Amino acid sequence: MGEQKRRMAAGTYREPEDAERARELVMSDARNAGRRLWEAGMPNDAVTYDEIAQTAIDPRTMVNLVICTRDKLTEAAARDAGETWKKLRAKSPQSPIAIVILGYDQDPRELWEFPEVRRYVQWWAEAAGMDRPEALLSLPDPITGQALGGFLSACGVFGEGCRDYTLKSSGMAETRPI
């Protein structure tokens, strides 16, 4: 039996994603995120990667860094986003930074349940210097560090054994085959 037929029989086969549909999902997530920030009365200033060097960031500023979008999960994009993470950390080491991945809000699965997201996050973590658990100790906010550490672990950044342990011990164990 061919791989596609085997995966179809097991219920794990997914059609290749339509690039245009992926872009629509990204734009929808971006609009919704901006609206949620506005509704919460939070500042919603957006800057591009290239504008970060010229942007003032207060140590109390919560930075939401879009590290990827569903339509651009490439190794080159992961390297660029990793470099941006390092620039932000150097520029404002006390600011909490949340990583954001756009284009998956309409899907009920968790991000780590997408093999392409796990692969991308592993590339990003290596480029950002966050591919070792001890790197989390350099983050200023222990809550942010724990959340990022759990996510990176669930994506397999620290190895499959650590990933399995994280998912099972936190109650996030996958119920669907991936």
N, C-alpha and C positions, 0 to 999 in steps of 0.2 A: 504494500500500500504506500502511495506517495505521501510526502510530508504534509502537503495541504489537505489531502483526504483524511489522514490520521488526525490532524488538528481539528478538522471540521467535525469528525466523529466524536472527539473529546470535548467539543464545544469551546476550543481555545483559538480557533482560526479567526483572524480579523482581516477584512479587506484593506488594501493599502489606502491610506487617507488621501482625500482630495485636497490639494493645496489651497484651492480657493475657499473651501469650507473651513479649513484650519484657520485661514486669515480672518474669516468672518467671526469665528469663535474668539480669536485674540482681540479683535476690535470690540466685540460685545463685552468681554471681561474688562477691558480697559475703561470703557464707558461706565460700566457698573461700579468699578472700583472708585473712579472719580466721583460718581454720584454719592456713593456711600460715605466718602470722606467729606464731601460738601454737606450732606445731611447731618453728619456728626459735628459740623462746625469746625472741622480741622483744616489747616492750610493745605492747599492742593496744588503746590507749585511743582511743575514737572520740568526737568532738565534732561538733555541728552547726555550720553557718555562724554561727548566732546566738550560739553559745557561745565562738567564737574569741577575742573581745575579753577574756573573763574567764579564758582558759586560759593557764597559764604554758608558754612554749615556750623551751627552752634552745637556745642557738646550735648545739649539736651534735645537736639533735633532727632526725631525718629526718621530714619531713612528707609524707604521702601525701594529696593533695588530690583528692577526687572532683569533677571539674569537670562531669561529666554522666553520665547514665544513658540507656541505650538507649530507654527509654520517655518521655524528656523532653528531646528535642533541639530546644528552642525558642530563639529569639533572646533572649527575656527571661531564660531560664535561663543562657544564655551571658553575658549582662551581669552577672547576679548572681554567677556564678562568677568572672568577671573582677574584680569588685569585691572578692571574698573573697581572690583572689590578691594584689591590691594591699595589702589589710589585713595579710595574713600577711607579705608582704615588708617592710612598714613596721614591723611588730611585732618581727620577728626576721630582719633582713636577712642574717644569716650562716647561717641554717638552710637546708639543701638542701630543695627542695620538688619532689616528683615528682607530675605530674598523672596522674590515674587516670580511665579511662572504663569504666564497668561495663556488662556485658550482651553482650559479644562473645567471651568466652573459648571458647565452644563452636564458634565458626565458625573455620575454618582460615585465612581471609583476614586480612590485616593491616588495622589500623584505617583507614589512609589509602586503602584500597581501597573503602571505603564512601562514596559521594558525600554522604550525609547527615552522616556524621562529619566529613568535610572541611569542609563548609559550617559546621557547628557550631564546629569548632576555629578557623576563620577569624573567626567572630563573637567567640569567646572571646578570641582573641589581640588583637583590636582593643580589646575592653573591658579587658583586662589590661595593655595597653600593651606587648604583646610582638609587635606586628605589623611590627617593623622588625628586621633582623638585629643592628643595634648594641645593641638592648635586651638581647640575650643577654650582652653584656659586663658588665652590672650584676650578674649572678648570681655568688655567691661561689665556687661549685664548678665548675671548668672541665668536669669530666666530665658533671655534670648539665646544664650549659649546652650542651654538644655534643649530648647525647642529646635535649634539648628542641628545640634548633635543627634537628636532623635530622628530628624528628617534625613540627615546624611546617612545615618546608620540604616534606616529603613530603605534607603536607595542603594545600599550595598557598598558605600564608600569605604567602610572599614573592614570589608570582607563579608562573605556570605554567612559565616557563623555568627558574627556580630549582628547582622541583619536579621537572621532567624530569631536570635535571642531577644532583640529589641521588639520585633513584631509580636512575639509570643508573650513576653513579660509585660508589655503595655496594653495588651488586649487588642492589638491592631492586626493580629494574625489574619492573613488573607484567607478568605473563605472561597474564593473563586480561583481556578487555575489560571496562570498567566503565561 
